Amino acid sequence: MRNIQVEESRLRMLLGSHAEMRDLLATQRRTSSGW
């Protein structure tokens, strides 16, 4: 059971960082396109 919790938190962390990266890329694209 504990193992599953660790995997879940790890996945959540990965997804969170991925979302942050996506947001960063989106903002960079927006500024570079002149929005």
mmCIF entry with sequence, helices, sheets and N, C-alpha, C, O atoms, coordinates in Angstrom:
data_MODEL
# 
_entry.id   MODEL 
# 
_entity.id                         1 
_entity.type                       polymer 
_entity.pdbx_number_of_molecules   1 
# 
_entity_poly.entity_id                      1 
_entity_poly.type                           'polypeptide(L)' 
_entity_poly.nstd_linkage                   no 
_entity_poly.nstd_monomer                   no 
_entity_poly.pdbx_seq_one_letter_code       MRNIQVEESRLRMLLGSHAEMRDLLATQRRTSSGW 
_entity_poly.pdbx_seq_one_letter_code_can   MRNIQVEESRLRMLLGSHAEMRDLLATQRRTSSGW 
_entity_poly.pdbx_strand_id                 A 
# 
loop_
_entity_poly_seq.entity_id 
_entity_poly_seq.num 
_entity_poly_seq.mon_id 
_entity_poly_seq.hetero 
1 1  MET n 
1 2  ARG n 
1 3  ASN n 
1 4  ILE n 
1 5  GLN n 
1 6  VAL n 
1 7  GLU n 
1 8  GLU n 
1 9  SER n 
1 10 ARG n 
1 11 LEU n 
1 12 ARG n 
1 13 MET n 
1 14 LEU n 
1 15 LEU n 
1 16 GLY n 
1 17 SER n 
1 18 HIS n 
1 19 ALA n 
1 20 GLU n 
1 21 MET n 
1 22 ARG n 
1 23 ASP n 
1 24 LEU n 
1 25 LEU n 
1 26 ALA n 
1 27 THR n 
1 28 GLN n 
1 29 ARG n 
1 30 ARG n 
1 31 THR n 
1 32 SER n 
1 33 SER n 
1 34 GLY n 
1 35 TRP n 
# 
_struct_asym.id          A 
_struct_asym.entity_id   1 
# 
_struct_conf.conf_type_id            HELX_P 
_struct_conf.id                      HELX_P1 
_struct_conf.pdbx_PDB_helix_id       AA1 
_struct_conf.beg_label_comp_id       ARG 
_struct_conf.beg_label_asym_id       A 
_struct_conf.beg_label_seq_id        2 
_struct_conf.pdbx_beg_PDB_ins_code   ? 
_struct_conf.end_label_comp_id       SER 
_struct_conf.end_label_asym_id       A 
_struct_conf.end_label_seq_id        33 
_struct_conf.pdbx_end_PDB_ins_code   ? 
_struct_conf.beg_auth_comp_id        ARG 
_struct_conf.beg_auth_asym_id        A 
_struct_conf.beg_auth_seq_id         2 
_struct_conf.end_auth_comp_id        SER 
_struct_conf.end_auth_asym_id        A 
_struct_conf.end_auth_seq_id         33 
_struct_conf.pdbx_PDB_helix_class    1 
_struct_conf.details                 ? 
_struct_conf.pdbx_PDB_helix_length   32 
# 
_struct_conf_type.id          HELX_P 
_struct_conf_type.criteria    ? 
_struct_conf_type.reference   ? 
# 
loop_
_atom_site.group_PDB 
_atom_site.id 
_atom_site.type_symbol 
_atom_site.label_atom_id 
_atom_site.label_alt_id 
_atom_site.label_comp_id 
_atom_site.label_asym_id 
_atom_site.label_entity_id 
_atom_site.label_seq_id 
_atom_site.pdbx_PDB_ins_code 
_atom_site.Cartn_x 
_atom_site.Cartn_y 
_atom_site.Cartn_z 
_atom_site.occupancy 
_atom_site.B_iso_or_equiv 
_atom_site.pdbx_formal_charge 
_atom_site.auth_seq_id 
_atom_site.auth_comp_id 
_atom_site.auth_asym_id 
_atom_site.auth_atom_id 
_atom_site.pdbx_PDB_model_num 
ATOM 1   N N  . MET A 1 1  ? 0.833  -1.209 0.000   1.00 0.00 ? 1  MET A N  1 
ATOM 2   C CA . MET A 1 1  ? 0.000  0.000  0.000   1.00 0.00 ? 1  MET A CA 1 
ATOM 3   C C  . MET A 1 1  ? 0.866  1.256  0.000   1.00 0.00 ? 1  MET A C  1 
ATOM 4   O O  . MET A 1 1  ? 0.601  2.210  -0.731  1.00 0.00 ? 1  MET A O  1 
ATOM 5   N N  . ARG A 1 2  ? 1.901  1.239  0.830   1.00 0.00 ? 2  ARG A N  1 
ATOM 6   C CA . ARG A 1 2  ? 2.756  2.424  0.937   1.00 0.00 ? 2  ARG A CA 1 
ATOM 7   C C  . ARG A 1 2  ? 3.434  2.703  -0.414  1.00 0.00 ? 2  ARG A C  1 
ATOM 8   O O  . ARG A 1 2  ? 3.597  3.854  -0.818  1.00 0.00 ? 2  ARG A O  1 
ATOM 9   N N  . ASN A 1 3  ? 3.821  1.624  -1.094  1.00 0.00 ? 3  ASN A N  1 
ATOM 10  C CA . ASN A 1 3  ? 4.481  1.797  -2.383  1.00 0.00 ? 3  ASN A CA 1 
ATOM 11  C C  . ASN A 1 3  ? 3.598  2.573  -3.347  1.00 0.00 ? 3  ASN A C  1 
ATOM 12  O O  . ASN A 1 3  ? 4.069  3.465  -4.053  1.00 0.00 ? 3  ASN A O  1 
ATOM 13  N N  . ILE A 1 4  ? 2.322  2.231  -3.370  1.00 0.00 ? 4  ILE A N  1 
ATOM 14  C CA . ILE A 1 4  ? 1.384  2.896  -4.280  1.00 0.00 ? 4  ILE A CA 1 
ATOM 15  C C  . ILE A 1 4  ? 1.324  4.387  -3.972  1.00 0.00 ? 4  ILE A C  1 
ATOM 16  O O  . ILE A 1 4  ? 1.280  5.215  -4.882  1.00 0.00 ? 4  ILE A O  1 
ATOM 17  N N  . GLN A 1 5  ? 1.322  4.724  -2.684  1.00 0.00 ? 5  GLN A N  1 
ATOM 18  C CA . GLN A 1 5  ? 1.257  6.141  -2.313  1.00 0.00 ? 5  GLN A CA 1 
ATOM 19  C C  . GLN A 1 5  ? 2.485  6.874  -2.842  1.00 0.00 ? 5  GLN A C  1 
ATOM 20  O O  . GLN A 1 5  ? 2.375  7.986  -3.358  1.00 0.00 ? 5  GLN A O  1 
ATOM 21  N N  . VAL A 1 6  ? 3.645  6.253  -2.712  1.00 0.00 ? 6  VAL A N  1 
ATOM 22  C CA . VAL A 1 6  ? 4.882  6.885  -3.193  1.00 0.00 ? 6  VAL A CA 1 
ATOM 23  C C  . VAL A 1 6  ? 4.793  7.116  -4.694  1.00 0.00 ? 6  VAL A C  1 
ATOM 24  O O  . VAL A 1 6  ? 5.128  8.192  -5.188  1.00 0.00 ? 6  VAL A O  1 
ATOM 25  N N  . GLU A 1 7  ? 4.338  6.098  -5.416  1.00 0.00 ? 7  GLU A N  1 
ATOM 26  C CA . GLU A 1 7  ? 4.209  6.231  -6.871  1.00 0.00 ? 7  GLU A CA 1 
ATOM 27  C C  . GLU A 1 7  ? 3.227  7.338  -7.224  1.00 0.00 ? 7  GLU A C  1 
ATOM 28  O O  . GLU A 1 7  ? 3.455  8.104  -8.160  1.00 0.00 ? 7  GLU A O  1 
ATOM 29  N N  . GLU A 1 8  ? 2.139  7.418  -6.476  1.00 0.00 ? 8  GLU A N  1 
ATOM 30  C CA . GLU A 1 8  ? 1.123  8.445  -6.748  1.00 0.00 ? 8  GLU A CA 1 
ATOM 31  C C  . GLU A 1 8  ? 1.708  9.835  -6.583  1.00 0.00 ? 8  GLU A C  1 
ATOM 32  O O  . GLU A 1 8  ? 1.529  10.700 -7.440  1.00 0.00 ? 8  GLU A O  1 
ATOM 33  N N  . SER A 1 9  ? 2.415  10.045 -5.468  1.00 0.00 ? 9  SER A N  1 
ATOM 34  C CA . SER A 1 9  ? 2.994  11.369 -5.213  1.00 0.00 ? 9  SER A CA 1 
ATOM 35  C C  . SER A 1 9  ? 4.033  11.693 -6.285  1.00 0.00 ? 9  SER A C  1 
ATOM 36  O O  . SER A 1 9  ? 4.148  12.838 -6.722  1.00 0.00 ? 9  SER A O  1 
ATOM 37  N N  . ARG A 1 10 ? 4.785  10.677 -6.703  1.00 0.00 ? 10 ARG A N  1 
ATOM 38  C CA . ARG A 1 10 ? 5.801  10.897 -7.740  1.00 0.00 ? 10 ARG A CA 1 
ATOM 39  C C  . ARG A 1 10 ? 5.141  11.324 -9.049  1.00 0.00 ? 10 ARG A C  1 
ATOM 40  O O  . ARG A 1 10 ? 5.597  12.248 -9.722  1.00 0.00 ? 10 ARG A O  1 
ATOM 41  N N  . LEU A 1 11 ? 4.053  10.626 -9.392  1.00 0.00 ? 11 LEU A N  1 
ATOM 42  C CA . LEU A 1 11 ? 3.322  10.965 -10.614 1.00 0.00 ? 11 LEU A CA 1 
ATOM 43  C C  . LEU A 1 11 ? 2.779  12.384 -10.532 1.00 0.00 ? 11 LEU A C  1 
ATOM 44  O O  . LEU A 1 11 ? 2.842  13.150 -11.493 1.00 0.00 ? 11 LEU A O  1 
ATOM 45  N N  . ARG A 1 12 ? 2.238  12.717 -9.350  1.00 0.00 ? 12 ARG A N  1 
ATOM 46  C CA . ARG A 1 12 ? 1.669  14.050 -9.171  1.00 0.00 ? 12 ARG A CA 1 
ATOM 47  C C  . ARG A 1 12 ? 2.757  15.104 -9.357  1.00 0.00 ? 12 ARG A C  1 
ATOM 48  O O  . ARG A 1 12 ? 2.533  16.139 -9.984  1.00 0.00 ? 12 ARG A O  1 
ATOM 49  N N  . MET A 1 13 ? 3.936  14.830 -8.805  1.00 0.00 ? 13 MET A N  1 
ATOM 50  C CA . MET A 1 13 ? 5.044  15.778 -8.928  1.00 0.00 ? 13 MET A CA 1 
ATOM 51  C C  . MET A 1 13 ? 5.434  15.939 -10.397 1.00 0.00 ? 13 MET A C  1 
ATOM 52  O O  . MET A 1 13 ? 5.634  17.053 -10.881 1.00 0.00 ? 13 MET A O  1 
ATOM 53  N N  . LEU A 1 14 ? 5.540  14.804 -11.099 1.00 0.00 ? 14 LEU A N  1 
ATOM 54  C CA . LEU A 1 14 ? 5.910  14.849 -12.510 1.00 0.00 ? 14 LEU A CA 1 
ATOM 55  C C  . LEU A 1 14 ? 4.885  15.642 -13.309 1.00 0.00 ? 14 LEU A C  1 
ATOM 56  O O  . LEU A 1 14 ? 5.241  16.495 -14.123 1.00 0.00 ? 14 LEU A O  1 
ATOM 57  N N  . LEU A 1 15 ? 3.610  15.352 -13.068 1.00 0.00 ? 15 LEU A N  1 
ATOM 58  C CA . LEU A 1 15 ? 2.548  16.054 -13.795 1.00 0.00 ? 15 LEU A CA 1 
ATOM 59  C C  . LEU A 1 15 ? 2.572  17.537 -13.470 1.00 0.00 ? 15 LEU A C  1 
ATOM 60  O O  . LEU A 1 15 ? 2.386  18.373 -14.354 1.00 0.00 ? 15 LEU A O  1 
ATOM 61  N N  . GLY A 1 16 ? 2.800  17.864 -12.209 1.00 0.00 ? 16 GLY A N  1 
ATOM 62  C CA . GLY A 1 16 ? 2.843  19.266 -11.795 1.00 0.00 ? 16 GLY A CA 1 
ATOM 63  C C  . GLY A 1 16 ? 3.969  20.003 -12.498 1.00 0.00 ? 16 GLY A C  1 
ATOM 64  O O  . GLY A 1 16 ? 3.761  21.088 -13.041 1.00 0.00 ? 16 GLY A O  1 
ATOM 65  N N  . SER A 1 17 ? 5.170  19.416 -12.490 1.00 0.00 ? 17 SER A N  1 
ATOM 66  C CA . SER A 1 17 ? 6.298  20.077 -13.134 1.00 0.00 ? 17 SER A CA 1 
ATOM 67  C C  . SER A 1 17 ? 6.054  20.182 -14.636 1.00 0.00 ? 17 SER A C  1 
ATOM 68  O O  . SER A 1 17 ? 6.436  21.171 -15.261 1.00 0.00 ? 17 SER A O  1 
ATOM 69  N N  . HIS A 1 18 ? 5.420  19.166 -15.215 1.00 0.00 ? 18 HIS A N  1 
ATOM 70  C CA . HIS A 1 18 ? 5.122  19.188 -16.644 1.00 0.00 ? 18 HIS A CA 1 
ATOM 71  C C  . HIS A 1 18 ? 4.178  20.339 -16.972 1.00 0.00 ? 18 HIS A C  1 
ATOM 72  O O  . HIS A 1 18 ? 4.360  21.039 -17.968 1.00 0.00 ? 18 HIS A O  1 
ATOM 73  N N  . ALA A 1 19 ? 3.178  20.526 -16.131 1.00 0.00 ? 19 ALA A N  1 
ATOM 74  C CA . ALA A 1 19 ? 2.217  21.611 -16.349 1.00 0.00 ? 19 ALA A CA 1 
ATOM 75  C C  . ALA A 1 19 ? 2.927  22.953 -16.247 1.00 0.00 ? 19 ALA A C  1 
ATOM 76  O O  . ALA A 1 19 ? 2.667  23.860 -17.037 1.00 0.00 ? 19 ALA A O  1 
ATOM 77  N N  . GLU A 1 20 ? 3.823  23.078 -15.276 1.00 0.00 ? 20 GLU A N  1 
ATOM 78  C CA . GLU A 1 20 ? 4.560  24.333 -15.117 1.00 0.00 ? 20 GLU A CA 1 
ATOM 79  C C  . GLU A 1 20 ? 5.394  24.614 -16.359 1.00 0.00 ? 20 GLU A C  1 
ATOM 80  O O  . GLU A 1 20 ? 5.423  25.741 -16.852 1.00 0.00 ? 20 GLU A O  1 
ATOM 81  N N  . MET A 1 21 ? 6.073  23.584 -16.866 1.00 0.00 ? 21 MET A N  1 
ATOM 82  C CA . MET A 1 21 ? 6.896  23.754 -18.060 1.00 0.00 ? 21 MET A CA 1 
ATOM 83  C C  . MET A 1 21 ? 6.031  24.190 -19.235 1.00 0.00 ? 21 MET A C  1 
ATOM 84  O O  . MET A 1 21 ? 6.411  25.067 -20.010 1.00 0.00 ? 21 MET A O  1 
ATOM 85  N N  . ARG A 1 22 ? 4.857  23.563 -19.356 1.00 0.00 ? 22 ARG A N  1 
ATOM 86  C CA . ARG A 1 22 ? 3.950  23.892 -20.457 1.00 0.00 ? 22 ARG A CA 1 
ATOM 87  C C  . ARG A 1 22 ? 3.519  25.349 -20.353 1.00 0.00 ? 22 ARG A C  1 
ATOM 88  O O  . ARG A 1 22 ? 3.466  26.059 -21.357 1.00 0.00 ? 22 ARG A O  1 
ATOM 89  N N  . ASP A 1 23 ? 3.211  25.793 -19.133 1.00 0.00 ? 23 ASP A N  1 
ATOM 90  C CA . ASP A 1 23 ? 2.806  27.185 -18.934 1.00 0.00 ? 23 ASP A CA 1 
ATOM 91  C C  . ASP A 1 23 ? 3.945  28.117 -19.316 1.00 0.00 ? 23 ASP A C  1 
ATOM 92  O O  . ASP A 1 23 ? 3.726  29.134 -19.974 1.00 0.00 ? 23 ASP A O  1 
ATOM 93  N N  . LEU A 1 24 ? 5.161  27.770 -18.904 1.00 0.00 ? 24 LEU A N  1 
ATOM 94  C CA . LEU A 1 24 ? 6.320  28.604 -19.226 1.00 0.00 ? 24 LEU A CA 1 
ATOM 95  C C  . LEU A 1 24 ? 6.476  28.710 -20.738 1.00 0.00 ? 24 LEU A C  1 
ATOM 96  O O  . LEU A 1 24 ? 6.670  29.800 -21.276 1.00 0.00 ? 24 LEU A O  1 
ATOM 97  N N  . LEU A 1 25 ? 6.389  27.568 -21.422 1.00 0.00 ? 25 LEU A N  1 
ATOM 98  C CA . LEU A 1 25 ? 6.518  27.570 -22.876 1.00 0.00 ? 25 LEU A CA 1 
ATOM 99  C C  . LEU A 1 25 ? 5.423  28.412 -23.506 1.00 0.00 ? 25 LEU A C  1 
ATOM 100 O O  . LEU A 1 25 ? 5.671  29.152 -24.459 1.00 0.00 ? 25 LEU A O  1 
ATOM 101 N N  . ALA A 1 26 ? 4.217  28.301 -22.978 1.00 0.00 ? 26 ALA A N  1 
ATOM 102 C CA . ALA A 1 26 ? 3.089  29.054 -23.530 1.00 0.00 ? 26 ALA A CA 1 
ATOM 103 C C  . ALA A 1 26 ? 3.331  30.551 -23.379 1.00 0.00 ? 26 ALA A C  1 
ATOM 104 O O  . ALA A 1 26 ? 3.097  31.313 -24.316 1.00 0.00 ? 26 ALA A O  1 
ATOM 105 N N  . THR A 1 27 ? 3.794  30.974 -22.216 1.00 0.00 ? 27 THR A N  1 
ATOM 106 C CA . THR A 1 27 ? 4.044  32.405 -21.993 1.00 0.00 ? 27 THR A CA 1 
ATOM 107 C C  . THR A 1 27 ? 5.178  32.881 -22.891 1.00 0.00 ? 27 THR A C  1 
ATOM 108 O O  . THR A 1 27 ? 5.115  33.982 -23.437 1.00 0.00 ? 27 THR A O  1 
ATOM 109 N N  . GLN A 1 28 ? 6.208  32.065 -23.046 1.00 0.00 ? 28 GLN A N  1 
ATOM 110 C CA . GLN A 1 28 ? 7.328  32.442 -23.910 1.00 0.00 ? 28 GLN A CA 1 
ATOM 111 C C  . GLN A 1 28 ? 6.842  32.613 -25.345 1.00 0.00 ? 28 GLN A C  1 
ATOM 112 O O  . GLN A 1 28 ? 7.209  33.572 -26.024 1.00 0.00 ? 28 GLN A O  1 
ATOM 113 N N  . ARG A 1 29 ? 6.016  31.680 -25.798 1.00 0.00 ? 29 ARG A N  1 
ATOM 114 C CA . ARG A 1 29 ? 5.493  31.744 -27.160 1.00 0.00 ? 29 ARG A CA 1 
ATOM 115 C C  . ARG A 1 29 ? 4.659  33.012 -27.337 1.00 0.00 ? 29 ARG A C  1 
ATOM 116 O O  . ARG A 1 29 ? 4.730  33.690 -28.361 1.00 0.00 ? 29 ARG A O  1 
ATOM 117 N N  . ARG A 1 30 ? 3.868  33.309 -26.308 1.00 0.00 ? 30 ARG A N  1 
ATOM 118 C CA . ARG A 1 30 ? 2.988  34.472 -26.384 1.00 0.00 ? 30 ARG A CA 1 
ATOM 119 C C  . ARG A 1 30 ? 3.815  35.754 -26.503 1.00 0.00 ? 30 ARG A C  1 
ATOM 120 O O  . ARG A 1 30 ? 3.507  36.619 -27.323 1.00 0.00 ? 30 ARG A O  1 
ATOM 121 N N  . THR A 1 31 ? 4.861  35.875 -25.690 1.00 0.00 ? 31 THR A N  1 
ATOM 122 C CA . THR A 1 31 ? 5.677  37.091 -25.708 1.00 0.00 ? 31 THR A CA 1 
ATOM 123 C C  . THR A 1 31 ? 6.461  37.180 -27.017 1.00 0.00 ? 31 THR A C  1 
ATOM 124 O O  . THR A 1 31 ? 6.637  38.269 -27.564 1.00 0.00 ? 31 THR A O  1 
ATOM 125 N N  . SER A 1 32 ? 6.932  36.036 -27.520 1.00 0.00 ? 32 SER A N  1 
ATOM 126 C CA . SER A 1 32 ? 7.724  36.064 -28.751 1.00 0.00 ? 32 SER A CA 1 
ATOM 127 C C  . SER A 1 32 ? 6.844  36.401 -29.953 1.00 0.00 ? 32 SER A C  1 
ATOM 128 O O  . SER A 1 32 ? 7.309  37.011 -30.916 1.00 0.00 ? 32 SER A O  1 
ATOM 129 N N  . SER A 1 33 ? 5.567  36.001 -29.895 1.00 0.00 ? 33 SER A N  1 
ATOM 130 C CA . SER A 1 33 ? 4.659  36.291 -31.018 1.00 0.00 ? 33 SER A CA 1 
ATOM 131 C C  . SER A 1 33 ? 4.127  37.712 -30.935 1.00 0.00 ? 33 SER A C  1 
ATOM 132 O O  . SER A 1 33 ? 3.481  38.189 -31.868 1.00 0.00 ? 33 SER A O  1 
ATOM 133 N N  . GLY A 1 34 ? 4.392  38.393 -29.823 1.00 0.00 ? 34 GLY A N  1 
ATOM 134 C CA . GLY A 1 34 ? 4.005  39.797 -29.701 1.00 0.00 ? 34 GLY A CA 1 
ATOM 135 C C  . GLY A 1 34 ? 2.627  40.012 -29.131 1.00 0.00 ? 34 GLY A C  1 
ATOM 136 O O  . GLY A 1 34 ? 2.043  41.076 -29.336 1.00 0.00 ? 34 GLY A O  1 
ATOM 137 N N  . TRP A 1 35 ? 2.074  39.020 -28.407 1.00 0.00 ? 35 TRP A N  1 
ATOM 138 C CA . TRP A 1 35 ? 0.746  39.178 -27.805 1.00 0.00 ? 35 TRP A CA 1 
ATOM 139 C C  . TRP A 1 35 ? 0.839  40.028 -26.556 1.00 0.00 ? 35 TRP A C  1 
ATOM 140 O O  . TRP A 1 35 ? -0.173 40.278 -25.903 1.00 0.00 ? 35 TRP A O  1 
# 
